[in-house]
């Protein structure tokens, strides 16, 4: 029901920063809970962060807590993932996803997905 397009990925040295963006269309963005997930080669897709339609309601995976920040701008129909202090183990394809109502951390709870953007962290 909602189309999502990620951008902002790239190559960065360890300790650097990137900001990912996810542009939404085709739905009422302000009513959707938005999440970020990532998947490294040979590994399962894992939860990263989520933000509810209430912008102050967020949740993070322990592996990124304190380094990553999820935010949203409902006037631009866009969700962001600010990634600081990046580590080589953060290397993955990052996906944004959308669902209605309450926050969730399981990928199966999200019905709409973007195509992903590659993040590579070198050391």
C-alpha positions as CSV (number, residue, x, y, z in Angstrom):
1,X,0.0,0.0,0.0
2,X,3.0,2.3,0.5
3,X,6.0,2.7,-1.7
4,X,9.4,3.1,0.0
5,X,12.8,4.2,-1.5
6,X,16.0,4.3,0.5
7,X,19.0,6.4,-0.2
8,X,22.2,7.7,1.4
9,X,24.2,4.5,1.6
10,X,27.8,4.3,0.5
11,X,31.4,3.6,1.6
12,X,32.7,5.0,4.8
13,X,35.7,4.4,7.1
14,X,35.2,3.0,10.5
15,X,34.3,5.7,13.0
16,X,32.5,7.7,10.3
17,X,28.9,8.6,9.8
18,X,26.1,8.3,7.3
19,X,22.5,9.3,7.2
20,X,20.1,7.1,5.4
21,X,16.8,8.4,4.1
22,X,13.6,6.6,3.2
23,X,11.0,8.4,1.1
24,X,7.4,7.2,1.3
25,X,4.5,7.6,-1.1
26,X,1.1,6.0,-1.7
27,X,-0.1,6.1,1.9
28,X,-0.8,8.4,4.8
29,X,2.8,8.4,6.1
30,X,2.0,10.0,9.5
31,X,-0.2,7.0,10.5
32,X,2.6,4.4,9.8
33,X,5.1,2.9,12.2
34,X,8.5,3.0,10.3
35,X,11.4,0.6,10.8
36,X,14.9,0.0,9.7
37,X,16.3,-3.5,9.1
38,X,19.6,-4.7,7.7
39,X,21.0,-7.9,6.1
40,X,24.6,-8.9,5.6
41,X,25.6,-11.5,3.1
42,X,24.9,-15.0,4.4
43,X,23.0,-13.7,7.4
44,X,19.4,-13.3,8.3
45,X,17.7,-9.9,8.1
46,X,17.9,-8.2,11.5
47,X,16.1,-5.4,13.3
48,X,17.8,-2.1,13.7
49,X,15.4,0.6,14.8
50,X,11.7,1.6,14.8
51,X,9.7,4.8,15.3
52,X,6.0,5.1,15.7
53,X,3.6,7.7,14.4
54,X,4.3,9.3,17.8
55,X,7.8,10.6,17.0
56,X,9.0,10.2,20.5
57,X,8.2,6.5,20.6
58,X,11.4,4.7,19.4
59,X,13.2,1.4,20.0
60,X,16.7,0.2,19.0
61,X,18.6,-3.0,18.7
62,X,21.3,-3.4,21.4
63,X,24.0,-3.5,18.7
64,X,23.3,0.0,17.5
65,X,21.9,1.7,20.6
66,X,23.8,4.9,21.4
67,X,25.2,5.1,17.8
68,X,22.2,5.2,15.6
69,X,19.2,7.5,15.7
70,X,15.9,7.0,13.9
71,X,13.7,10.1,13.2
72,X,10.9,11.1,10.9
73,X,9.7,14.2,9.1
74,X,6.0,13.8,8.4
75,X,5.9,17.0,6.3
76,X,8.3,15.3,3.9
77,X,7.0,11.8,4.2
78,X,10.5,10.7,5.1
79,X,12.2,8.6,7.8
80,X,15.9,8.8,8.6
81,X,18.6,6.7,10.1
82,X,21.5,8.7,11.4
83,X,24.5,6.3,11.8
84,X,27.5,7.4,13.9
85,X,30.6,5.6,15.0
86,X,30.2,3.1,12.3
87,X,31.9,-0.3,12.6
88,X,32.8,-2.9,9.9
89,X,30.2,-5.2,11.4
90,X,27.6,-2.6,10.4
91,X,28.2,-3.4,6.7
92,X,24.9,-4.6,5.2
93,X,22.1,-3.7,2.9
94,X,19.7,-1.5,4.9
95,X,16.0,-1.6,4.3
96,X,13.2,0.6,5.6
97,X,9.8,-0.9,6.2
98,X,6.3,0.3,7.2
99,X,3.4,-1.0,9.2
100,X,0.2,0.4,10.7
101,X,-0.3,1.0,14.4
102,X,2.0,-0.1,17.2
103,X,5.7,-0.6,17.0
104,X,7.3,-4.0,16.3
105,X,10.7,-5.5,15.8
106,X,9.9,-8.6,13.7
107,X,10.3,-8.2,9.9
108,X,7.2,-10.3,9.4
109,X,5.1,-7.6,11.1
110,X,6.0,-5.1,8.4
111,X,4.0,-5.2,5.2
112,X,5.8,-2.7,3.0
113,X,9.6,-2.7,2.1
114,X,12.0,-0.6,0.2
115,X,14.6,-2.0,-2.2
116,X,17.5,-1.4,0.2
117,X,20.7,0.7,0.2
118,X,24.2,-0.7,0.6
119,X,26.3,0.5,3.5
120,X,30.0,-0.6,3.6
121,X,32.3,0.3,6.5
122,X,36.0,-0.2,5.9
123,X,38.8,-0.3,8.5
